[in-house]
Amino acid sequence: MFILQFEVQIRITSSDLLIYHDASNSYIDEQGTGDLLIRGTNVKLRSAGGEDFIVCTTNGSVQIRHDDAEKLVTTSGGVTITGIVTLSSHLDMPDNAIIKLGTGDDLQISHNGSNSIIAEVGTGDLQLRSSTIYLYNADASETYLKAVDGGAVELLFNNGKKFETTNLGVQATGTMAAGATPIAVYSGYSGVQVGSNAMLYGQHAAGADKNFWLSQNSYAGADGAEKAISTGAGSSIQMASGATVFRTNASVNAGSNITNKNTLIMDAGNVCSFRRYDVGSSQLEKIIRFTDGNNDERGTIKISTSATQYNTSSDYRLKENVDYSWDATARLKQLKPARFNFIVDKDTTIELESGDNLILDGTNGSSANAGGSIIYENGTNLVYGFIAHEAQAVVPEAVSGDKDAMMDRDTYDASGNVDGTENVIDPQGIDQSKLIPLLVKTIQELEARITALE
């Protein structure tokens, strides 16, 4: 045993290795050009009290310990760390290096040289948790998504909100498109575009009309005019101010203002009107065409600037077994014209205009009240016509339906829901214009008889 006084040094090989104690600390100092090597099959750096700081094993691990517990251990594949790693700057890793988290390495974070990837490769979910979540661009100058705990999820475009969830559903700003690039519609309108040629859009801004459109090849352009989506014809349904308008559009170029061809309007005043825009003379033009299942024309309605014509098919090429010698008078005599009132009209009030003269002579079963009106009492609002089944026996082509037929009809509760059925009359109908040939033929026969008597 060597006992050395304070600050006495052991110098080995020209003072390259010094071992000494300076009254406070002990030193092993390599001051030469070589390395300080501590060799052993297993090397431990241990405290005076027997606590290991570092444990080195030949062909094995190196352990760095805290309070005699392993915290960092080298392995054949790298290092194993137990506990928390605190970095004062950042973790620098090369491309394709992966941070793996979880016992099964389920969560992996990496950069492949082009893209940054956060991947859940296990069987669980990838969850982002916060009271408010934002997705930004690289410098946080543009927001892609915002999600608020207990509130909305917003999707943005160029920092402008385009889609938002609400407590009632979702709200979109602008045009939503399926299978096409959205079209910019008129300010104050939003819509849904289906494919490249169909639009469903409406007015969301304040306005009296509150227009709503379902269109094929038309939309409300940025200037407010209705325009063609693509080159060609189109059609649309517009609802505004209590009216519904059906339109057909002439063929125009894409982006051009459309030109209406035909319009069917059902307005809030219970009036239905049809307009054909190219009718501008006395020439009759077809506005409605009735066809059968083979698309063969069976009737039309035509208009001009001065008249309306109702037509049923009557071309000779559609007929056979033509006979001019039948007895119309005998058939006409079988008809039984009648006078009657409809049950629904049993009590009808007609208001009198100022200055009207009405004589109540007691023959019409009517009475007047002090308010200036006349009331047709039960059985006195009479009209002239035929009983359908009686006429059917003589002119069957003029009558539809069957005598005494009944049908089931839905009944509704106060909320408008179907709550049952009731058995009601399935009424017969009559087309009295079908009697005209019979009347004309009878007149001809009577005229011939008169002529023969002259």
ZAZADREN-456269 format. One record per residue (C-alpha): x, z, y; residue number from 1. Coordinates in steps of 0.05 Angstrom, whole numbers, plus 32768, in hexadecimal, padded with zeros to 4 digits. Example, Ala and Ser with C-alpha at 12.3 -4.5 7.8 and 13.67 -1.06 7.14 Angstrom:
+------+------+-------+-----+
! east !   up ! north !  nr !
+------+------+-------+-----+
! 80F6 ! 809C !  7FA6 !   1 !
! 8111 ! 808F !  7FEB !   2 !
+------+------+-------+-----+
END
This chain:
+------+------+-------+-----+
! east !   up ! north !  nr !
+------+------+-------+-----+
! 8000 ! 8000 !  8000 !   1 !
! 8019 ! 7FED !  8044 !   2 !
! 8005 ! 8019 !  807F !   3 !
! 8010 ! 7FF6 !  80C1 !   4 !
! 8007 ! 8011 !  8107 !   5 !
! 7FD8 ! 7FF2 !  8139 !   6 !
! 7FE9 ! 7FAC !  8152 !   7 !
! 801C ! 7FA2 !  811B !   8 !
! 8017 ! 7F5C !  80FE !   9 !
! 8027 ! 7F3F !  80BA !  10 !
! 8045 ! 7EFB !  80C7 !  11 !
! 8049 ! 7EC9 !  808D !  12 !
! 8070 ! 7E87 !  808E !  13 !
! 808A ! 7E83 !  80D4 !  14 !
! 804D ! 7EA7 !  80F1 !  15 !
! 8019 ! 7E73 !  80D8 !  16 !
! 7FEF ! 7EA8 !  80B8 !  17 !
! 7FE5 ! 7EEA !  80DC !  18 !
! 7FC0 ! 7F27 !  80C1 !  19 !
! 7FB8 ! 7F61 !  80F0 !  20 !
! 7F8A ! 7F95 !  8111 !  21 !
! 7F89 ! 7F9F !  815C !  22 !
! 7F6B ! 7FE5 !  815C !  23 !
! 7F24 ! 7FC8 !  8161 !  24 !
! 7F1F ! 7F8D !  8132 !  25 !
! 7F43 ! 7F71 !  80F5 !  26 !
! 7F5C ! 7F29 !  80F5 !  27 !
! 7F73 ! 7EF4 !  80C3 !  28 !
! 7F8E ! 7EBD !  80F0 !  29 !
! 7FA8 ! 7E78 !  80DC !  30 !
! 7FD2 ! 7E61 !  8116 !  31 !
! 7FF6 ! 7E28 !  80F6 !  32 !
! 7FE2 ! 7DE0 !  80E8 !  33 !
! 7FC1 ! 7DEC !  80A5 !  34 !
! 7F7F ! 7E0B !  808F !  35 !
! 7F6D ! 7E52 !  807F !  36 !
! 7F57 ! 7E51 !  8037 !  37 !
! 7F35 ! 7E8A !  8013 !  38 !
! 7F35 ! 7E7A !  7FC9 !  39 !
! 7F0F ! 7E96 !  7F8E !  40 !
! 7EE1 ! 7E80 !  7F56 !  41 !
! 7EAA ! 7EA4 !  7F7D !  42 !
! 7EB6 ! 7EB8 !  7FC4 !  43 !
! 7E8D ! 7EEB !  7FEA !  44 !
! 7E8F ! 7F02 !  8032 !  45 !
! 7E77 ! 7F4A !  802E !  46 !
! 7E6D ! 7F84 !  805D !  47 !
! 7E92 ! 7FC5 !  8055 !  48 !
! 7E51 ! 7FE2 !  803B !  49 !
! 7E4B ! 7FAE !  8004 !  50 !
! 7E18 ! 7F7E !  8025 !  51 !
! 7E28 ! 7F35 !  8018 !  52 !
! 7E29 ! 7F06 !  8054 !  53 !
! 7E3F ! 7EC6 !  8031 !  54 !
! 7E43 ! 7EB9 !  7FE6 !  55 !
! 7E69 ! 7E7C !  7FCD !  56 !
! 7E66 ! 7E65 !  7F85 !  57 !
! 7E95 ! 7E32 !  7F65 !  58 !
! 7E6F ! 7DF1 !  7F55 !  59 !
! 7E31 ! 7E13 !  7F70 !  60 !
! 7E0F ! 7E2B !  7FAE !  61 !
! 7E25 ! 7E4B !  7FEE !  62 !
! 7DF6 ! 7E81 !  8006 !  63 !
! 7DEE ! 7E99 !  804D !  64 !
! 7DCA ! 7EDB !  804D !  65 !
! 7DA6 ! 7F0A !  807D !  66 !
! 7DA1 ! 7F53 !  806D !  67 !
! 7DBA ! 7F40 !  8027 !  68 !
! 7D80 ! 7F0E !  801E !  69 !
! 7D8B ! 7EC3 !  8014 !  70 !
! 7D78 ! 7E99 !  8051 !  71 !
! 7D9E ! 7E58 !  8047 !  72 !
! 7DB7 ! 7E3F !  8004 !  73 !
! 7DDB ! 7DFE !  7FF7 !  74 !
! 7DC3 ! 7DD5 !  7FBC !  75 !
! 7DD7 ! 7D94 !  7F9B !  76 !
! 7DA1 ! 7D71 !  7FC5 !  77 !
! 7DAE ! 7D94 !  8008 !  78 !
! 7D9B ! 7DD9 !  801F !  79 !
! 7D61 ! 7E09 !  8013 !  80 !
! 7D4B ! 7E34 !  804D !  81 !
! 7D21 ! 7E73 !  8047 !  82 !
! 7CFB ! 7E8A !  8085 !  83 !
! 7CF6 ! 7E6B !  80CB !  84 !
! 7D27 ! 7E39 !  80E9 !  85 !
! 7D2B ! 7E3D !  8135 !  86 !
! 7D4A ! 7E02 !  815A !  87 !
! 7D60 ! 7E07 !  81A2 !  88 !
! 7D60 ! 7DBB !  81AA !  89 !
! 7D47 ! 7D8A !  8175 !  90 !
! 7D4D ! 7D74 !  812D !  91 !
! 7D72 ! 7D32 !  8129 !  92 !
! 7D67 ! 7D08 !  80EA !  93 !
! 7D75 ! 7CBF !  80DA !  94 !
! 7D42 ! 7C88 !  80CB !  95 !
! 7D1C ! 7C91 !  808A !  96 !
! 7D2F ! 7CDA !  8085 !  97 !
! 7CF1 ! 7D03 !  8074 !  98 !
! 7CDB ! 7D49 !  8087 !  99 !
! 7CB4 ! 7D61 !  804B ! 100 !
! 7C86 ! 7D9E !  804F ! 101 !
! 7C5E ! 7DC1 !  8019 ! 102 !
! 7C6F ! 7DD4 !  7FD2 ! 103 !
! 7C5F ! 7D8F !  7FBA ! 104 !
! 7C7E ! 7D6C !  7FF8 ! 105 !
! 7C36 ! 7D59 !  800B ! 106 !
! 7C42 ! 7D53 !  8057 ! 107 !
! 7C79 ! 7D22 !  806A ! 108 !
! 7C92 ! 7D10 !  80AF ! 109 !
! 7CC2 ! 7CD6 !  80B8 ! 110 !
! 7CD8 ! 7C99 !  80E0 ! 111 !
! 7CE6 ! 7C59 !  80BB ! 112 !
! 7D0D ! 7C36 !  80F1 ! 113 !
! 7CCE ! 7C16 !  810F ! 114 !
! 7C96 ! 7C47 !  810A ! 115 !
! 7C8D ! 7C93 !  810A ! 116 !
! 7C63 ! 7CAD !  80D0 ! 117 !
! 7C3E ! 7CEE !  80C2 ! 118 !
! 7C24 ! 7CE9 !  807B ! 119 !
! 7BFB ! 7D16 !  804E ! 120 !
! 7C10 ! 7CFD !  8009 ! 121 !
! 7BEE ! 7D33 !  7FE0 ! 122 !
! 7BA5 ! 7D3D !  7FCF ! 123 !
! 7B92 ! 7D63 !  800E ! 124 !
! 7B80 ! 7D4F !  8055 ! 125 !
! 7BAB ! 7D44 !  8093 ! 126 !
! 7B8E ! 7D73 !  80C7 ! 127 !
! 7B9E ! 7D77 !  8111 ! 128 !
! 7B84 ! 7DB9 !  812E ! 129 !
! 7B7A ! 7DCD !  8176 ! 130 !
! 7B41 ! 7DDF !  81A6 ! 131 !
! 7B4F ! 7D9D !  81C8 ! 132 !
! 7B74 ! 7D62 !  81AA ! 133 !
! 7B90 ! 7D27 !  81D0 ! 134 !
! 7BB2 ! 7CE8 !  81B9 ! 135 !
! 7BDF ! 7CC9 !  81EE ! 136 !
! 7C0E ! 7C8E !  81F7 ! 137 !
! 7C59 ! 7C9B !  81F5 ! 138 !
! 7C5F ! 7CB7 !  823C ! 139 !
! 7C1A ! 7CD8 !  823D ! 140 !
! 7C03 ! 7CAB !  8276 ! 141 !
! 7BC8 ! 7C8F !  824D ! 142 !
! 7B96 ! 7CB5 !  8222 ! 143 !
! 7B7E ! 7C94 !  81E1 ! 144 !
! 7B52 ! 7CCD !  81C6 ! 145 !
! 7B38 ! 7D10 !  81DD ! 146 !
! 7B14 ! 7D42 !  81AF ! 147 !
! 7AF8 ! 7D83 !  81C9 ! 148 !
! 7AE5 ! 7DBF !  819E ! 149 !
! 7A98 ! 7DC5 !  81A2 ! 150 !
! 7A95 ! 7D86 !  81CE ! 151 !
! 7AA0 ! 7D3C !  81CE ! 152 !
! 7AD0 ! 7D0D !  81AC ! 153 !
! 7AE4 ! 7CD5 !  81DD ! 154 !
! 7B05 ! 7C92 !  81D0 ! 155 !
! 7B24 ! 7C70 !  820B ! 156 !
! 7B3F ! 7C2B !  821F ! 157 !
! 7B73 ! 7C29 !  8256 ! 158 !
! 7B5F ! 7C70 !  8269 ! 159 !
! 7B16 ! 7C5A !  826F ! 160 !
! 7AE4 ! 7C7E !  8241 ! 161 !
! 7AC0 ! 7C4C !  8213 ! 162 !
! 7AA3 ! 7C77 !  81DB ! 163 !
! 7A8D ! 7CC0 !  81DB ! 164 !
! 7A68 ! 7CED !  81AA ! 165 !
! 7A30 ! 7D19 !  81C6 ! 166 !
! 7A03 ! 7D4F !  81AA ! 167 !
! 79CE ! 7D19 !  81A0 ! 168 !
! 79FA ! 7CE2 !  8182 ! 169 !
! 7A2B ! 7CB3 !  81A2 ! 170 !
! 7A32 ! 7C90 !  81E5 ! 171 !
! 7A57 ! 7C4F !  81F2 ! 172 !
! 7A6B ! 7C2F !  8234 ! 173 !
! 7A70 ! 7BE4 !  8236 ! 174 !
! 7A64 ! 7BB7 !  81FA ! 175 !
! 7A6B ! 7BCB !  81B1 ! 176 !
! 7A7B ! 7B8F !  8184 ! 177 !
! 7A78 ! 7B84 !  8139 ! 178 !
! 7A9F ! 7B48 !  8120 ! 179 !
! 7AB1 ! 7B2E !  8165 ! 180 !
! 7AD8 ! 7B3D !  81A5 ! 181 !
! 7AA9 ! 7B63 !  81D6 ! 182 !
! 7A8C ! 7B3D !  8210 ! 183 !
! 7A8E ! 7B5C !  8256 ! 184 !
! 7A46 ! 7B65 !  826C ! 185 !
! 7A27 ! 7B70 !  82B1 ! 186 !
! 7A38 ! 7BB2 !  82D3 ! 187 !
! 7A06 ! 7BE7 !  82C1 ! 188 !
! 79F8 ! 7BC8 !  827C ! 189 !
! 7A12 ! 7BDC !  8238 ! 190 !
! 7A06 ! 7BB9 !  81F6 ! 191 !
! 7A16 ! 7BAB !  81AD ! 192 !
! 7A32 ! 7B67 !  819A ! 193 !
! 7A26 ! 7B50 !  8152 ! 194 !
! 7A53 ! 7B18 !  813D ! 195 !
! 7A69 ! 7AE5 !  8171 ! 196 !
! 7A23 ! 7ACF !  8187 ! 197 !
! 79F1 ! 7B09 !  8189 ! 198 !
! 79E7 ! 7B41 !  81BB ! 199 !
! 79BD ! 7B80 !  81C1 ! 200 !
! 79C6 ! 7B9C !  8206 ! 201 !
! 79A2 ! 7BC4 !  823B ! 202 !
! 79A5 ! 7BE2 !  8281 ! 203 !
! 79C3 ! 7C29 !  8282 ! 204 !
! 79CB ! 7C2F !  82CD ! 205 !
! 7993 ! 7C44 !  82FB ! 206 !
! 7960 ! 7C0C !  8308 ! 207 !
! 7916 ! 7BFE !  8309 ! 208 !
! 7914 ! 7BC9 !  82D3 ! 209 !
! 793F ! 7BEA !  829D ! 210 !
! 7949 ! 7BA7 !  827A ! 211 !
! 7956 ! 7BA5 !  8230 ! 212 !
! 796B ! 7B65 !  820C ! 213 !
! 7971 ! 7B4B !  81C5 ! 214 !
! 7992 ! 7B07 !  81CA ! 215 !
! 79B0 ! 7ACF !  81A3 ! 216 !
! 79E5 ! 7AAB !  81CB ! 217 !
! 79D8 ! 7ACC !  820E ! 218 !
! 79EF ! 7B09 !  8235 ! 219 !
! 79ED ! 7B27 !  827B ! 220 !
! 7A2D ! 7B0D !  829B ! 221 !
! 7A59 ! 7B31 !  82CE ! 222 !
! 7A31 ! 7B11 !  8307 ! 223 !
! 79EE ! 7B29 !  82EA ! 224 !
! 79D8 ! 7AE4 !  82D3 ! 225 !
! 79C4 ! 7AD6 !  828B ! 226 !
! 79FB ! 7AAB !  826C ! 227 !
! 7A09 ! 7A87 !  822A ! 228 !
! 7A3B ! 7AA9 !  81FB ! 229 !
! 7A4F ! 7A67 !  81DC ! 230 !
! 7A3D ! 7A1E !  81E7 ! 231 !
! 79F7 ! 7A10 !  81CC ! 232 !
! 79AF ! 7A26 !  81D0 ! 233 !
! 7996 ! 7A6E !  81C8 ! 234 !
! 795C ! 7A9E !  81CA ! 235 !
! 794E ! 7AE5 !  81E1 ! 236 !
! 791C ! 7B1D !  81E6 ! 237 !
! 791A ! 7B45 !  8227 ! 238 !
! 78F4 ! 7B85 !  8234 ! 239 !
! 78EC ! 7B9F !  827B ! 240 !
! 78B7 ! 7BC2 !  82A6 ! 241 !
! 7886 ! 7BC5 !  826D ! 242 !
! 788C ! 7B7B !  825C ! 243 !
! 78AA ! 7B57 !  8220 ! 244 !
! 78C5 ! 7B11 !  822B ! 245 !
! 78D8 ! 7AE0 !  81F3 ! 246 !
! 7905 ! 7AA7 !  820B ! 247 !
! 7925 ! 7A69 !  81EF ! 248 !
! 7960 ! 7A4C !  8214 ! 249 !
! 7978 ! 7A04 !  821C ! 250 !
! 79BE ! 79F2 !  8205 ! 251 !
! 79F4 ! 7A00 !  8239 ! 252 !
! 7A40 ! 7A0A !  8239 ! 253 !
! 7A5E ! 7A4E !  8228 ! 254 !
! 7A5E ! 7A7C !  8265 ! 255 !
! 7A2B ! 7A51 !  828B ! 256 !
! 79E9 ! 7A6C !  82A5 ! 257 !
! 79B2 ! 7A60 !  8271 ! 258 !
! 7976 ! 7A34 !  827E ! 259 !
! 7933 ! 7A4C !  8262 ! 260 !
! 790A ! 7A1C !  8238 ! 261 !
! 78CF ! 7A45 !  8221 ! 262 !
! 78B8 ! 7A8C !  8233 ! 263 !
! 7883 ! 7AB8 !  8213 ! 264 !
! 7873 ! 7AF4 !  823E ! 265 !
! 784A ! 7B31 !  822B ! 266 !
! 7844 ! 7B59 !  826B ! 267 !
! 782F ! 7BA0 !  827D ! 268 !
! 77EC ! 7B86 !  8294 ! 269 !
! 77D7 ! 7B73 !  824D ! 270 !
! 77E0 ! 7B29 !  825C ! 271 !
! 7806 ! 7AFB !  822E ! 272 !
! 7820 ! 7ABA !  824D ! 273 !
! 7849 ! 7A7F !  8233 ! 274 !
! 7873 ! 7A54 !  825F ! 275 !
! 7895 ! 7A12 !  824E ! 276 !
! 78C6 ! 7A04 !  8286 ! 277 !
! 78C9 ! 79B8 !  827E ! 278 !
! 787E ! 79AD !  8288 ! 279 !
! 7878 ! 798D !  82CD ! 280 !
! 7844 ! 7956 !  82C8 ! 281 !
! 77FF ! 7945 !  82AC ! 282 !
! 7820 ! 7932 !  826B ! 283 !
! 780B ! 7962 !  8234 ! 284 !
! 7846 ! 7986 !  8214 ! 285 !
! 7845 ! 79AF !  81D4 ! 286 !
! 7851 ! 79FA !  81DE ! 287 !
! 7838 ! 7A17 !  819D ! 288 !
! 783A ! 79F7 !  8158 ! 289 !
! 7817 ! 7A12 !  811A ! 290 !
! 7834 ! 79FF !  80D6 ! 291 !
! 7827 ! 7A0E !  808D ! 292 !
! 7859 ! 7A26 !  8059 ! 293 !
! 7876 ! 79E0 !  8054 ! 294 !
! 7881 ! 79DE !  809F ! 295 !
! 784B ! 79A8 !  80A5 ! 296 !
! 7827 ! 79AB !  80E8 ! 297 !
! 77DF ! 79C3 !  80E4 ! 298 !
! 77D0 ! 79D0 !  812D ! 299 !
! 77ED ! 79D3 !  8173 ! 300 !
! 77E2 ! 79EC !  81BA ! 301 !
! 77F7 ! 79BD !  81F1 ! 302 !
! 77F9 ! 79C6 !  823D ! 303 !
! 7805 ! 799C !  827A ! 304 !
! 7804 ! 79AD !  82C4 ! 305 !
! 77B9 ! 79A8 !  82C3 ! 306 !
! 779E ! 79B7 !  827D ! 307 !
! 77A4 ! 79DB !  823B ! 308 !
! 7793 ! 79B8 !  81F9 ! 309 !
! 7785 ! 79DA !  81B6 ! 310 !
! 778E ! 79AE !  8179 ! 311 !
! 7784 ! 79B1 !  812E ! 312 !
! 77A0 ! 797C !  8100 ! 313 !
! 7770 ! 7940 !  80FB ! 314 !
! 779B ! 7903 !  80EC ! 315 !
! 7778 ! 78D0 !  80BF ! 316 !
! 77B6 ! 78CE !  8094 ! 317 !
! 77A8 ! 7915 !  807F ! 318 !
! 7761 ! 7906 !  8068 ! 319 !
! 773C ! 78E5 !  802E ! 320 !
! 76F4 ! 78DD !  8016 ! 321 !
! 76DD ! 78CC !  805D ! 322 !
! 7690 ! 78C6 !  8060 ! 323 !
! 7666 ! 78B6 !  809D ! 324 !
! 7622 ! 78B5 !  807A ! 325 !
! 7613 ! 78FE !  806E ! 326 !
! 75D4 ! 7920 !  8089 ! 327 !
! 75E7 ! 794D !  80C3 ! 328 !
! 75A1 ! 795D !  80DA ! 329 !
! 758D ! 797B !  8098 ! 330 !
! 75CA ! 79A8 !  8098 ! 331 !
! 75C1 ! 79BB !  80E1 ! 332 !
! 757A ! 79D0 !  80D4 ! 333 !
! 7595 ! 7A03 !  80A0 ! 334 !
! 75BE ! 7A27 !  80D6 ! 335 !
! 759C ! 7A64 !  80F4 ! 336 !
! 75B4 ! 7A70 !  813B ! 337 !
! 75A6 ! 7AB8 !  814E ! 338 !
! 75A6 ! 7AE7 !  8189 ! 339 !
! 75C7 ! 7B2B !  817F ! 340 !
! 75F5 ! 7B5F !  819B ! 341 !
! 7635 ! 7B7B !  817D ! 342 !
! 7630 ! 7BC4 !  8169 ! 343 !
! 7670 ! 7BD4 !  8190 ! 344 !
! 764E ! 7BBA !  81CF ! 345 !
! 760E ! 7BE0 !  81C9 ! 346 !
! 761A ! 7C05 !  820B ! 347 !
! 763F ! 7BDA !  823E ! 348 !
! 7645 ! 7BEA !  8288 ! 349 !
! 7650 ! 7BB2 !  82BA ! 350 !
! 7666 ! 7BC5 !  8300 ! 351 !
! 7641 ! 7BA2 !  833A ! 352 !
! 7667 ! 7B85 !  8374 ! 353 !
! 7651 ! 7B93 !  83BB ! 354 !
! 7618 ! 7B65 !  83CF ! 355 !
! 7604 ! 7B53 !  8387 ! 356 !
! 75BA ! 7B4B !  837D ! 357 !
! 759D ! 7B62 !  833B ! 358 !
! 7553 ! 7B62 !  832B ! 359 !
! 753E ! 7B93 !  82F5 ! 360 !
! 74FB ! 7B7A !  82DF ! 361 !
! 74F5 ! 7BA5 !  82A2 ! 362 !
! 74FD ! 7B6B !  8272 ! 363 !
! 7546 ! 7B74 !  8260 ! 364 !
! 7543 ! 7BBD !  824C ! 365 !
! 7577 ! 7BCF !  8280 ! 366 !
! 757D ! 7C08 !  82B0 ! 367 !
! 75A6 ! 7C13 !  82EF ! 368 !
! 75C8 ! 7C52 !  8307 ! 369 !
! 75D7 ! 7C6B !  834C ! 370 !
! 7620 ! 7C57 !  8347 ! 371 !
! 7612 ! 7C0D !  834D ! 372 !
! 7617 ! 7BF7 !  8305 ! 373 !
! 75EA ! 7BDB !  82CF ! 374 !
! 75EA ! 7BF5 !  8288 ! 375 !
! 75D6 ! 7BC8 !  824E ! 376 !
! 75B6 ! 7BF7 !  821E ! 377 !
! 75B7 ! 7BF4 !  81D2 ! 378 !
! 759F ! 7BB1 !  81B9 ! 379 !
! 759C ! 7B8F !  81FD ! 380 !
! 75E3 ! 7B73 !  8206 ! 381 !
! 75D0 ! 7B33 !  81E1 ! 382 !
! 75FA ! 7AF7 !  81D0 ! 383 !
! 75EB ! 7AB7 !  81AA ! 384 !
! 760E ! 7AA0 !  816B ! 385 !
! 760B ! 7AA0 !  811F ! 386 !
! 760E ! 7AD3 !  80E8 ! 387 !
! 764E ! 7AC0 !  80C3 ! 388 !
! 7635 ! 7AC1 !  807A ! 389 !
! 75F6 ! 7A9A !  808E ! 390 !
! 761F ! 7A64 !  80AE ! 391 !
! 7650 ! 7A65 !  8074 ! 392 !
! 761B ! 7A4A !  8045 ! 393 !
! 7612 ! 7A0D !  8072 ! 394 !
! 7657 ! 7A02 !  8092 ! 395 !
! 7689 ! 7A28 !  8065 ! 396 !
! 76C5 ! 7A0A !  8089 ! 397 !
! 76B1 ! 7A2E !  80C9 ! 398 !
! 76AF ! 7A74 !  80AA ! 399 !
! 76E7 ! 7AA1 !  808F ! 400 !
! 76E2 ! 7ADF !  8064 ! 401 !
! 76AE ! 7AF7 !  8032 ! 402 !
! 766A ! 7B18 !  803E ! 403 !
! 766B ! 7B64 !  8037 ! 404 !
! 76B7 ! 7B66 !  802D ! 405 !
! 76D9 ! 7BA9 !  8039 ! 406 !
! 7722 ! 7BBE !  8042 ! 407 !
! 774C ! 7BFD !  8045 ! 408 !
! 776A ! 7C10 !  8088 ! 409 !
! 779D ! 7C46 !  8098 ! 410 !
! 7787 ! 7C82 !  80C1 ! 411 !
! 77B4 ! 7CA8 !  80F0 ! 412 !
! 77BB ! 7CF0 !  8108 ! 413 !
! 77C4 ! 7D06 !  8150 ! 414 !
! 780F ! 7CF9 !  814B ! 415 !
! 7806 ! 7CB2 !  8134 ! 416 !
! 7819 ! 7CBF !  80EC ! 417 !
! 77F2 ! 7CA0 !  80B2 ! 418 !
! 77C8 ! 7CD6 !  8093 ! 419 !
! 779A ! 7CAF !  8065 ! 420 !
! 776F ! 7C71 !  805D ! 421 !
! 7727 ! 7C5D !  806C ! 422 !
! 76FC ! 7C26 !  8050 ! 423 !
! 76E3 ! 7BF9 !  8088 ! 424 !
! 76C2 ! 7BB5 !  8092 ! 425 !
! 76ED ! 7B77 !  8085 ! 426 !
! 76C6 ! 7B4B !  80B6 ! 427 !
! 76B7 ! 7B02 !  80AD ! 428 !
! 76C8 ! 7AD2 !  80E5 ! 429 !
! 76AE ! 7A8F !  80FE ! 430 !
! 76CE ! 7A54 !  8122 ! 431 !
! 7693 ! 7A37 !  8147 ! 432 !
! 76BA ! 79FA !  815A ! 433 !
! 76B3 ! 79E4 !  8111 ! 434 !
! 7669 ! 79D9 !  8120 ! 435 !
! 7676 ! 79A2 !  8153 ! 436 !
! 767A ! 7969 !  8120 ! 437 !
! 7637 ! 7980 !  8104 ! 438 !
! 7618 ! 7982 !  8149 ! 439 !
! 7633 ! 793E !  815D ! 440 !
! 761B ! 791E !  811C ! 441 !
! 75D6 ! 793D !  8125 ! 442 !
! 75D1 ! 7923 !  816D ! 443 !
! 75E4 ! 78DE !  8154 ! 444 !
! 75AE ! 78E1 !  811E ! 445 !
! 757A ! 78F9 !  8151 ! 446 !
! 758E ! 78C2 !  8182 ! 447 !
! 7586 ! 788E !  814B ! 448 !
! 7540 ! 78A8 !  813C ! 449 !
! 752D ! 78A7 !  8185 ! 450 !
! 7547 ! 7861 !  818C ! 451 !
! 751E ! 784C !  814F ! 452 !
! 74DF ! 7868 !  816E ! 453 !
! 74E8 ! 7843 !  81B0 ! 454 !
+------+------+-------+-----+
END
